[in-house]
């Protein structure tokens, strides 16, 4: 195990989860290098609350995390990989040797439509607070929220809809029209039918109109056409989630959208057994920090086994856990898949610690220890 070199690329939840788990499994003998250009780990899932004057996304210095895990930090971005030479190349021209490589670099975002505001969780206040204020003061009477087709985490679009409707009512602005356009067959269908029913009841109570199995066309400002029904709307504001595309790393396999194909052990197909991927960069359809953390755990187990640790490596069996902010009491959703069937669990009571919007075995306890 001594001298085994691990390179983890990315500064996301998945990257840090993998780093924490690997260090717990193998201790100090393995040399770990984190390649990440960002200064901080940003707890992005709570950012959707910021425009509503609720707690902002927490930030944790990567330097502190790296120091805690006794890792080396290269503050640069990954540019390309040389699988034959086992080298990770950065944009600054550095070549970092590895015996195992974890790619957790995240997805890239694109603007999905013209004539819309794109919700950016890195700047949630800038992209949505003005809309909230206009709704509070009665200047905006209708809002359309669009979820583009393709890989995504749909929860935020429903949170924005419910919190916007609740805020308008709380300010005495009855009758604001909130529409969601999504390709999903049911609201939050990834969580199963039971969860969809519970969310549908919330949406109906809030008078949010959901256009399911639909796609949006935005031919001009404040012009929205919902297909295939052909319904035309003229909302006061149109906000879309960004379209997600893969990172397309040179010499790393990618699907048609640029995402990295992985097997059930989170190894990159065609680059087994030394290269792994986790988080939004991988080709799973659902993009979520909790799922990324599960993938990182599986990858870290596999890397520890490669390094010689006595670790049982089990295949990925995704469990989706989500907290749906509503403007009132949150709804806790869990989905487990078994032979193609999705088992839903819905609760108003917290099934996990209150400060965890992302449930991660290593990261959750570690962040709590930081205070």
Secondary structure, DSSP 8 states (H G I E B T S, - for coil): -TT-EEEEE--SHHHHHHHHHHHHHHTTSSEEEEE---SEEE-GGGGGGGGGT-----EEEHHHHHHHTT-EEE-S-EEEEETTTTEEEETTS-EEE-SEEEE----EEE--SSSSEEE-GGGHIIIIIHHHHHHHHTS--EEEEE--SSSB-THHHHHHHHHHHHHHHHTT-TT-EEEEE-S-SSTTGGG-HHHHHHHHHHHHHTTEEEE-S-EEEEEETTEEEEETTTEEE--SEEEEE-EEE----BTS---TTS-B-B-TT-BBTTSTTTEEE-GGGBS-SB--HHHHHHHHHHHHHHHHHHTT----------EEEEEE--SSS-EEEEEEEETTEEEEEEESS-SS-TT-SS--TTHHHHHHHH-
